[in-house]
Amino acid sequence: MERFRKIYQQGKIDVVEIWVDTQTGVNYVFHRNGNAAGFTPLLDKDGKPLVNHP
């Protein structure tokens, strides 16, 4: 099984994706624009990682 699973994608050049860590349930946002990119956890209003519970 893959560690990360993509659950959302938007855009072709300016790309935003949401990925879920299948082991921890933590959600991450990936953003790419040209040659620059970043991958960071999504946080809730209290600053805690957003987690998908099975």
Steps between C-alpha positions, in 0.01 A plus 500: 500500500616852417589724796328808350172514307388803297138592578464836320660681206439842349678682216749413227777762530417640844433164667344439842462144632389346828680182609427269794762297685340154502681402822420805715197655326668844495396721205762693303471773238736500202534816290704533182538806279767473232825374654397577860310253718412435862350218708368579849244362746153654506414645840166548675392822671699402813822441305482120524542277192178420316449122524267269306366230728406171335 
